[in-house]
Each structure stands twice: as C-alpha cells, then as structure tokens.
Amino acid sequence: MSAIRHLRGRWFSGLMTVLVYFFLLGPIIAIALASLEGKSTYHFQFPPETFSLTWYASIPAKYLHALEVSVLVAAITACISTLIGCAAAIGIVRGGYRANEAIQAFFNLPLHVPLVVSGVVFLQFYNQLAIISGVDFLGSLTGVVIAHVFVTIPYSIGSVGSVLTRANPRLEAAARTLGASEWSVFRRVLLPILKPGLFAGFFYAFIVSFGDVPIAVFVATGAFVTLPVEIFQTLRFDFDPAVLAISTLVVIFSVLLIIGTQKLVGFDLVLRSTRR
C-alpha cells in the first residue's frame, strides 16, 4: 500500500507541475504562435491558419525605437540601483547600527506602494519641480530613470544583502590583519563574494524597469516612450499584429538574458539551491 501511495503521490506531483507550467507558459506560447499568422487580422488569431514571418519583417519603426528606449532606461536604472543597493546592503548588514530594521524597512517602502500611485506621485512632483525651477523631467531619460531607480533599489538591496549575510566576515578581518587597506579588502575580498548578488540585483532591476507600465505611462511621454507603454497605448484603440511579433522578440531576449546570467554567475549563492 505504501508503494501505491508513493506512486500516486509522484503522479499527482507530476500532474500539478505540468499544469503549473502550462498555466505560466501557455499565454506566451499562444502569443508566439499567433505572431506567425500570415494574413492580416483584426483580432488575436490562435491557432494561426497560415504560417508566415510577415509581421516580423514589417515591425513599425515606433516599436523598434521604443525598444531601444526601454533597453537604455533599464540598463541605466539597473546600474544605478545596483551601486546604491550594494552600498546600502553593506551598511545595513555590516554597519552594526541599532536601527537596522528601521533602515531596511525604509528602503523597502517602494515595494509596499502600488506602482500606479508611485507614477502619479512622480508626475505631480515633476510638474511642481518644473513650475518652481523650470526643469522639466517629464518625457525625458532622466525623469524615467529616477522613477525606476526608486522602485528597483529594494531588489538590489535584497540580492546583495542575501549574499552578504552568508559571507564569512572573518575573511575581511584576516585581510585587514595582514595589512590590506579598506579599498583592497573591498576589491579583493568582499567584491568577489558579492558578485552573484550584484549580478542578480542588476538582473532584477533591469527586468522590473524594462517591463514597467504603471509608472512609465505617467512620466514617459512624447517621443520618449518605452516599449510596454507604446504597446499599451496601441492596443487601447486597435489591434496590431506587429505587437505579437515584437512581444515574441522581447520574450526571446528575456530568455536569453536569463540563460546568459545563469551561465555567467548562477543564482545558487543568491537563492538557496534545492539540490543536495
């Protein structure tokens, strides 16, 4: 009986795993297949009746420009968030402050504020700043990056902090005992230890910034519009099959980014491995 129960448990676990993967990947696979529909349609066509790469060859220039903007914004945001998050994580974990929990809670505040609320706040802030100082950040690279750094810093702090809490502080103490300067300790001892957390923090910040809509829809205006906002604005009024093509390309880009990051550094030191 125990063997039968064990077999049933394995079959049930396998079935639930397949259903979860189908639930997560089903919409993505449907979009990828629908993007291969050759004829022009006014709605989402799945399964496709004819297979063609027509829409990939005729992606409007506005989507490609928006993709360039999104990659640029996400890259700059990820770099700034990683630097600030690394410094904050070192201060929180190794600083020895009594108010560590309060400081950690302060940096986590953006995670508890709805993104649409953050977007409205930055919109009003930029408007008031333009009235007072004449500097207008709306529809600019600087304005979008500042707003995205605000919401991505907690991810960098969490990634670097999770690695730092498991690092052995005796390694740094030993380096100082041997006469190494603080800069040498950071560059030769601490930085290699933090490498997985830095890459993971950069990766998370990049993905969050790249896929943001609730904030960018308020602060990314005019000619400086990110890809998610451009797609959102297009689908509000009409269906464009080219959206399926550019969305599929973004999914492929994201998968390659994940695989590349995993091959380059791995996440076993950031997320606890399930392997024994």
C-alpha atoms as a printed R data frame, in Angstrom:
    type eleno elety resid chain resno      x      y       z
1   ATOM     1    CA   MET     A     1  0.000  0.000   0.000
2   ATOM     2    CA   SER     A     2  2.832  2.402   0.821
3   ATOM     3    CA   ALA     A     3  4.348  1.822  -2.631
4   ATOM     4    CA   ILE     A     4  0.997  2.536  -4.310
5   ATOM     5    CA   ARG     A     5  0.538  5.700  -2.272
6   ATOM     6    CA   HIS     A     6  4.052  6.797  -3.145
7   ATOM     7    CA   LEU     A     7  3.371  6.185  -6.849
8   ATOM     8    CA   ARG     A     8  0.098  8.107  -6.666
9   ATOM     9    CA   GLY     A     9  1.882 10.959  -4.912
10  ATOM    10    CA   ARG     A    10  4.504 11.118  -7.650
11  ATOM    11    CA   TRP     A    11  1.860 11.081 -10.376
12  ATOM    12    CA   PHE     A    12 -0.106 13.821  -8.612
13  ATOM    13    CA   SER     A    13  3.030 15.944  -8.153
14  ATOM    14    CA   GLY     A    14  3.954 15.453 -11.805
15  ATOM    15    CA   LEU     A    15  0.461 16.391 -12.962
16  ATOM    16    CA   MET     A    16  0.421 19.535 -10.818
17  ATOM    17    CA   THR     A    17  3.853 20.513 -12.152
18  ATOM    18    CA   VAL     A    18  2.656 20.135 -15.748
19  ATOM    19    CA   LEU     A    19 -0.484 22.190 -15.026
20  ATOM    20    CA   VAL     A    20  1.523 24.970 -13.379
21  ATOM    21    CA   TYR     A    21  3.970 25.133 -16.289
22  ATOM    22    CA   PHE     A    22  1.057 25.139 -18.744
23  ATOM    23    CA   PHE     A    23 -0.593 27.966 -16.813
24  ATOM    24    CA   LEU     A    24  2.614 30.030 -16.836
25  ATOM    25    CA   LEU     A    25  3.867 29.287 -20.346
26  ATOM    26    CA   GLY     A    26  0.555 28.802 -22.168
27  ATOM    27    CA   PRO     A    27 -0.126 32.506 -22.873
28  ATOM    28    CA   ILE     A    28  3.469 33.068 -24.020
29  ATOM    29    CA   ILE     A    29  3.336 30.097 -26.396
30  ATOM    30    CA   ALA     A    30 -0.051 31.271 -27.719
31  ATOM    31    CA   ILE     A    31  1.337 34.748 -28.462
32  ATOM    32    CA   ALA     A    32  4.409 33.303 -30.179
33  ATOM    33    CA   LEU     A    33  2.284 31.074 -32.418
34  ATOM    34    CA   ALA     A    34 -0.271 33.808 -33.127
35  ATOM    35    CA   SER     A    35  2.559 36.079 -34.291
36  ATOM    36    CA   LEU     A    36  3.157 33.620 -37.155
37  ATOM    37    CA   GLU     A    37 -0.291 34.257 -38.636
38  ATOM    38    CA   GLY     A    38  0.375 35.337 -42.212
39  ATOM    39    CA   LYS     A    39 -2.807 37.180 -43.121
40  ATOM    40    CA   SER     A    40 -3.965 40.480 -41.692
41  ATOM    41    CA   THR     A    41 -6.498 40.127 -38.881
42  ATOM    42    CA   TYR     A    42 -8.349 42.466 -36.570
43  ATOM    43    CA   HIS     A    43 -8.178 40.165 -33.585
44  ATOM    44    CA   PHE     A    44 -5.955 37.636 -31.834
45  ATOM    45    CA   GLN     A    45 -5.810 34.601 -34.170
46  ATOM    46    CA   PHE     A    46 -4.972 31.332 -32.404
47  ATOM    47    CA   PRO     A    47 -4.219 28.818 -33.677
48  ATOM    48    CA   PRO     A    48 -2.880 30.519 -36.821
49  ATOM    49    CA   GLU     A    49 -4.410 29.462 -40.128
50  ATOM    50    CA   THR     A    50 -1.329 30.276 -42.197
51  ATOM    51    CA   PHE     A    51  2.269 30.442 -41.005
52  ATOM    52    CA   SER     A    52  4.463 33.334 -42.065
53  ATOM    53    CA   LEU     A    53  7.108 35.760 -40.759
54  ATOM    54    CA   THR     A    54  5.360 38.708 -42.401
55  ATOM    55    CA   TRP     A    55  4.808 40.660 -39.198
56  ATOM    56    CA   TYR     A    56  8.396 40.199 -38.074
57  ATOM    57    CA   ALA     A    57  9.609 41.797 -41.312
58  ATOM    58    CA   SER     A    58  7.166 44.708 -41.035
59  ATOM    59    CA   ILE     A    59  7.508 45.782 -37.397
60  ATOM    60    CA   PRO     A    60  6.806 49.559 -37.324
61  ATOM    61    CA   ALA     A    61  9.733 51.823 -36.512
62  ATOM    62    CA   LYS     A    62  7.925 53.198 -33.441
63  ATOM    63    CA   TYR     A    63  8.179 49.804 -31.731
64  ATOM    64    CA   LEU     A    64 11.880 49.464 -32.507
65  ATOM    65    CA   HIS     A    65 12.523 52.986 -31.219
66  ATOM    66    CA   ALA     A    66 10.530 52.237 -28.074
67  ATOM    67    CA   LEU     A    67 12.533 49.027 -27.608
68  ATOM    68    CA   GLU     A    68 15.785 50.994 -27.780
69  ATOM    69    CA   VAL     A    69 14.426 53.431 -25.195
70  ATOM    70    CA   SER     A    70 13.360 50.596 -22.886
71  ATOM    71    CA   VAL     A    71 16.757 48.872 -23.077
72  ATOM    72    CA   LEU     A    72 18.592 52.151 -22.448
73  ATOM    73    CA   VAL     A    73 16.395 53.095 -19.488
74  ATOM    74    CA   ALA     A    74 16.577 49.607 -17.986
75  ATOM    75    CA   ALA     A    75 20.363 49.405 -18.334
76  ATOM    76    CA   ILE     A    76 20.981 52.797 -16.711
77  ATOM    77    CA   THR     A    77 18.420 52.091 -13.985
78  ATOM    78    CA   ALA     A    78 19.967 48.702 -13.222
79  ATOM    79    CA   CYS     A    79 23.482 50.170 -12.964
80  ATOM    80    CA   ILE     A    80 22.431 52.965 -10.597
81  ATOM    81    CA   SER     A    81 20.215 50.685  -8.499
82  ATOM    82    CA   THR     A    82 22.972 48.096  -8.179
83  ATOM    83    CA   LEU     A    83 25.516 50.669  -6.985
84  ATOM    84    CA   ILE     A    84 23.139 52.251  -4.467
85  ATOM    85    CA   GLY     A    85 21.792 48.861  -3.382
86  ATOM    86    CA   CYS     A    86 25.283 47.471  -2.846
87  ATOM    87    CA   ALA     A    87 26.303 50.409  -0.665
88  ATOM    88    CA   ALA     A    88 23.045 50.265   1.303
89  ATOM    89    CA   ALA     A    89 23.254 46.491   1.804
90  ATOM    90    CA   ILE     A    90 26.828 46.715   3.122
91  ATOM    91    CA   GLY     A    91 25.779 49.471   5.517
92  ATOM    92    CA   ILE     A    92 22.753 47.532   6.747
93  ATOM    93    CA   VAL     A    93 24.433 44.144   7.150
94  ATOM    94    CA   ARG     A    94 27.904 45.212   8.317
95  ATOM    95    CA   GLY     A    95 27.182 48.652   9.739
96  ATOM    96    CA   GLY     A    96 26.148 47.456  13.167
97  ATOM    97    CA   TYR     A    97 23.511 50.165  13.552
98  ATOM    98    CA   ARG     A    98 20.812 49.772  16.166
99  ATOM    99    CA   ALA     A    99 18.156 50.928  13.707
100 ATOM   100    CA   ASN     A   100 18.988 48.317  11.050
101 ATOM   101    CA   GLU     A   101 15.419 47.054  10.903
102 ATOM   102    CA   ALA     A   102 14.066 50.585  10.525
103 ATOM   103    CA   ILE     A   103 16.585 51.339   7.766
104 ATOM   104    CA   GLN     A   104 15.701 48.103   5.975
105 ATOM   105    CA   ALA     A   105 12.001 48.932   6.230
106 ATOM   106    CA   PHE     A   106 12.663 52.404   4.837
107 ATOM   107    CA   PHE     A   107 14.391 51.023   1.747
108 ATOM   108    CA   ASN     A   108 11.563 48.509   1.275
109 ATOM   109    CA   LEU     A   109  8.870 51.197   1.230
110 ATOM   110    CA   PRO     A   110  8.643 51.282  -2.609
111 ATOM   111    CA   LEU     A   111  7.577 47.625  -2.547
112 ATOM   112    CA   HIS     A   112  4.542 48.485  -0.413
113 ATOM   113    CA   VAL     A   113  3.354 51.384  -2.563
114 ATOM   114    CA   PRO     A   114  1.274 50.497  -5.653
115 ATOM   115    CA   LEU     A   115  3.202 51.331  -8.810
116 ATOM   116    CA   VAL     A   116  0.352 53.402 -10.200
117 ATOM   117    CA   VAL     A   117  0.475 55.544  -7.047
118 ATOM   118    CA   SER     A   118  4.223 55.999  -7.493
119 ATOM   119    CA   GLY     A   119  3.602 57.034 -11.095
120 ATOM   120    CA   VAL     A   120  1.069 59.686 -10.063
121 ATOM   121    CA   VAL     A   121  3.399 60.969  -7.329
122 ATOM   122    CA   PHE     A   122  6.316 61.359  -9.731
123 ATOM   123    CA   LEU     A   123  4.031 63.051 -12.279
124 ATOM   124    CA   GLN     A   124  2.939 65.634  -9.712
125 ATOM   125    CA   PHE     A   125  6.481 66.021  -8.395
126 ATOM   126    CA   TYR     A   126  7.899 66.698 -11.860
127 ATOM   127    CA   ASN     A   127  5.118 69.181 -12.596
128 ATOM   128    CA   GLN     A   128  5.790 71.097  -9.366
129 ATOM   129    CA   LEU     A   129  9.547 70.961  -9.987
130 ATOM   130    CA   ALA     A   130  9.044 72.405 -13.480
131 ATOM   131    CA   ILE     A   131  6.924 75.243 -12.070
132 ATOM   132    CA   ILE     A   132  9.424 76.105  -9.318
133 ATOM   133    CA   SER     A   133 12.763 75.613 -11.075
134 ATOM   134    CA   GLY     A   134 11.902 75.425 -14.771
135 ATOM   135    CA   VAL     A   135 13.486 71.953 -15.032
136 ATOM   136    CA   ASP     A   136 11.025 69.535 -16.603
137 ATOM   137    CA   PHE     A   137 11.804 65.818 -16.279
138 ATOM   138    CA   LEU     A   138  8.585 64.606 -17.919
139 ATOM   139    CA   GLY     A   139  9.225 62.726 -21.132
140 ATOM   140    CA   SER     A   140 12.985 62.663 -20.528
141 ATOM   141    CA   LEU     A   141 15.530 59.925 -19.899
142 ATOM   142    CA   THR     A   142 16.422 61.406 -16.526
143 ATOM   143    CA   GLY     A   143 12.821 61.510 -15.346
144 ATOM   144    CA   VAL     A   144 12.071 57.895 -16.200
145 ATOM   145    CA   VAL     A   145 15.368 56.644 -14.748
146 ATOM   146    CA   ILE     A   146 14.816 58.462 -11.432
147 ATOM   147    CA   ALA     A   147 11.331 56.977 -11.083
148 ATOM   148    CA   HIS     A   148 12.544 53.472 -11.944
149 ATOM   149    CA   VAL     A   149 15.526 53.669  -9.579
150 ATOM   150    CA   PHE     A   150 13.077 54.470  -6.789
151 ATOM   151    CA   VAL     A   151 11.202 51.168  -7.271
152 ATOM   152    CA   THR     A   152 14.169 48.911  -8.151
153 ATOM   153    CA   ILE     A   153 16.586 49.717  -5.311
154 ATOM   154    CA   PRO     A   154 14.872 47.232  -2.898
155 ATOM   155    CA   TYR     A   155 15.587 44.369  -5.313
156 ATOM   156    CA   SER     A   156 19.291 45.225  -5.422
157 ATOM   157    CA   ILE     A   157 19.498 45.574  -1.648
158 ATOM   158    CA   GLY     A   158 17.767 42.228  -1.165
159 ATOM   159    CA   SER     A   159 20.010 40.418  -3.651
160 ATOM   160    CA   VAL     A   160 23.281 41.803  -2.299
161 ATOM   161    CA   GLY     A   161 22.152 41.543   1.324
162 ATOM   162    CA   SER     A   162 21.186 37.881   0.976
163 ATOM   163    CA   VAL     A   163 24.712 37.070  -0.194
164 ATOM   164    CA   LEU     A   164 26.403 39.286   2.365
165 ATOM   165    CA   THR     A   165 24.572 37.774   5.344
166 ATOM   166    CA   ARG     A   166 26.007 34.347   4.467
167 ATOM   167    CA   ALA     A   167 29.532 35.632   3.848
168 ATOM   168    CA   ASN     A   168 32.159 34.982   6.499
169 ATOM   169    CA   PRO     A   169 33.296 38.331   7.983
170 ATOM   170    CA   ARG     A   170 36.484 36.664   9.237
171 ATOM   171    CA   LEU     A   171 37.846 36.755   5.683
172 ATOM   172    CA   GLU     A   172 37.742 40.547   5.699
173 ATOM   173    CA   ALA     A   173 39.162 40.691   9.221
174 ATOM   174    CA   ALA     A   174 42.026 38.402   8.168
175 ATOM   175    CA   ALA     A   175 42.824 40.652   5.200
176 ATOM   176    CA   ARG     A   176 42.936 43.714   7.462
177 ATOM   177    CA   THR     A   177 45.162 41.869   9.905
178 ATOM   178    CA   LEU     A   178 47.600 41.159   7.073
179 ATOM   179    CA   GLY     A   179 47.819 44.878   6.346
180 ATOM   180    CA   ALA     A   180 45.356 45.288   3.491
181 ATOM   181    CA   SER     A   181 43.728 48.680   3.117
182 ATOM   182    CA   GLU     A   182 39.951 49.082   3.184
183 ATOM   183    CA   TRP     A   183 39.912 49.522  -0.596
184 ATOM   184    CA   SER     A   184 41.970 46.346  -1.060
185 ATOM   185    CA   VAL     A   185 39.667 44.439   1.283
186 ATOM   186    CA   PHE     A   186 36.647 45.581  -0.691
187 ATOM   187    CA   ARG     A   187 38.171 44.946  -4.128
188 ATOM   188    CA   ARG     A   188 39.932 41.646  -3.469
189 ATOM   189    CA   VAL     A   189 37.825 40.022  -0.753
190 ATOM   190    CA   LEU     A   190 34.345 41.495  -0.488
191 ATOM   191    CA   LEU     A   191 33.633 42.251  -4.153
192 ATOM   192    CA   PRO     A   192 34.232 38.662  -5.383
193 ATOM   193    CA   ILE     A   193 31.930 37.438  -2.611
194 ATOM   194    CA   LEU     A   194 29.213 39.909  -3.634
195 ATOM   195    CA   LYS     A   195 29.497 39.132  -7.344
196 ATOM   196    CA   PRO     A   196 26.434 36.808  -7.526
197 ATOM   197    CA   GLY     A   197 24.308 39.305  -5.597
198 ATOM   198    CA   LEU     A   198 25.425 42.192  -7.804
199 ATOM   199    CA   PHE     A   199 24.552 40.310 -10.980
200 ATOM   200    CA   ALA     A   200 21.224 39.172  -9.569
201 ATOM   201    CA   GLY     A   201 20.366 42.687  -8.375
202 ATOM   202    CA   PHE     A   202 21.264 44.117 -11.776
203 ATOM   203    CA   PHE     A   203 19.141 41.453 -13.469
204 ATOM   204    CA   TYR     A   204 16.077 42.029 -11.290
205 ATOM   205    CA   ALA     A   205 16.315 45.817 -11.617
206 ATOM   206    CA   PHE     A   206 16.677 45.531 -15.390
207 ATOM   207    CA   ILE     A   207 13.614 43.299 -15.765
208 ATOM   208    CA   VAL     A   208 11.436 45.419 -13.445
209 ATOM   209    CA   SER     A   209 12.412 48.622 -15.257
210 ATOM   210    CA   PHE     A   210 12.076 47.097 -18.725
211 ATOM   211    CA   GLY     A   211  8.570 45.770 -18.111
212 ATOM   212    CA   ASP     A   212  7.162 48.711 -16.164
213 ATOM   213    CA   VAL     A   213  3.896 50.269 -17.338
214 ATOM   214    CA   PRO     A   214  2.134 51.931 -14.335
215 ATOM   215    CA   ILE     A   215  4.983 54.403 -13.727
216 ATOM   216    CA   ALA     A   216  6.238 54.913 -17.282
217 ATOM   217    CA   VAL     A   217  2.750 55.648 -18.592
218 ATOM   218    CA   PHE     A   218  2.794 58.840 -16.469
219 ATOM   219    CA   VAL     A   219  6.394 60.023 -16.870
220 ATOM   220    CA   ALA     A   220  7.434 58.641 -20.300
221 ATOM   221    CA   THR     A   221  5.644 60.892 -22.748
222 ATOM   222    CA   GLY     A   222  6.147 62.464 -26.152
223 ATOM   223    CA   ALA     A   223  8.920 60.993 -28.274
224 ATOM   224    CA   PHE     A   224 10.474 59.285 -25.261
225 ATOM   225    CA   VAL     A   225  8.115 56.331 -24.730
226 ATOM   226    CA   THR     A   226  9.110 52.872 -23.553
227 ATOM   227    CA   LEU     A   227  8.025 49.714 -25.362
228 ATOM   228    CA   PRO     A   228  5.438 48.484 -22.807
229 ATOM   229    CA   VAL     A   229  3.766 51.922 -22.848
230 ATOM   230    CA   GLU     A   230  3.827 52.034 -26.650
231 ATOM   231    CA   ILE     A   231  2.171 48.616 -26.844
232 ATOM   232    CA   PHE     A   232 -0.368 49.588 -24.182
233 ATOM   233    CA   GLN     A   233 -1.329 52.771 -25.997
234 ATOM   234    CA   THR     A   234 -1.637 50.938 -29.324
235 ATOM   235    CA   LEU     A   235 -3.880 48.163 -28.013
236 ATOM   236    CA   ARG     A   236 -6.169 50.661 -26.276
237 ATOM   237    CA   PHE     A   237 -7.624 51.703 -29.615
238 ATOM   238    CA   ASP     A   238 -6.795 48.995 -32.165
239 ATOM   239    CA   PHE     A   239 -5.233 45.568 -32.608
240 ATOM   240    CA   ASP     A   240 -1.883 45.490 -34.395
241 ATOM   241    CA   PRO     A   241 -0.477 42.024 -35.278
242 ATOM   242    CA   ALA     A   242  3.018 43.513 -35.184
243 ATOM   243    CA   VAL     A   243  2.608 43.776 -31.406
244 ATOM   244    CA   LEU     A   244  2.637 39.979 -31.234
245 ATOM   245    CA   ALA     A   245  5.868 39.865 -33.210
246 ATOM   246    CA   ILE     A   246  7.717 42.440 -31.109
247 ATOM   247    CA   SER     A   247  6.378 40.820 -27.921
248 ATOM   248    CA   THR     A   248  7.744 37.445 -29.019
249 ATOM   249    CA   LEU     A   249 11.136 39.002 -29.718
250 ATOM   250    CA   VAL     A   250 11.132 40.521 -26.232
251 ATOM   251    CA   VAL     A   251 10.341 37.114 -24.708
252 ATOM   252    CA   ILE     A   252 13.225 35.540 -26.631
253 ATOM   253    CA   PHE     A   253 15.517 38.357 -25.489
254 ATOM   254    CA   SER     A   254 14.436 37.845 -21.863
255 ATOM   255    CA   VAL     A   255 15.029 34.086 -22.016
256 ATOM   256    CA   LEU     A   256 18.498 34.608 -23.483
257 ATOM   257    CA   LEU     A   257 19.232 37.162 -20.765
258 ATOM   258    CA   ILE     A   258 18.190 34.715 -18.049
259 ATOM   259    CA   ILE     A   259 20.250 31.886 -19.540
260 ATOM   260    CA   GLY     A   260 23.254 34.158 -20.007
261 ATOM   261    CA   THR     A   261 23.082 35.416 -16.436
262 ATOM   262    CA   GLN     A   262 22.743 31.879 -15.089
263 ATOM   263    CA   LYS     A   263 25.708 30.659 -17.152
264 ATOM   264    CA   LEU     A   264 27.794 33.681 -16.195
265 ATOM   265    CA   VAL     A   265 27.311 33.733 -12.453
266 ATOM   266    CA   GLY     A   266 24.447 31.446 -11.403
267 ATOM   267    CA   PHE     A   267 21.948 32.123  -8.639
268 ATOM   268    CA   ASP     A   268 22.870 29.358  -6.179
269 ATOM   269    CA   LEU     A   269 24.577 31.853  -3.889
270 ATOM   270    CA   VAL     A   270 21.624 34.223  -4.077
271 ATOM   271    CA   LEU     A   271 18.713 31.789  -3.951
272 ATOM   272    CA   ARG     A   272 19.174 28.671  -1.857
273 ATOM   273    CA   SER     A   273 19.626 25.661  -4.079
274 ATOM   274    CA   THR     A   274 17.225 22.752  -3.798
275 ATOM   275    CA   ARG     A   275 19.893 20.277  -4.842
276 ATOM   276    CA   ARG     A   276 21.512 18.167  -2.165
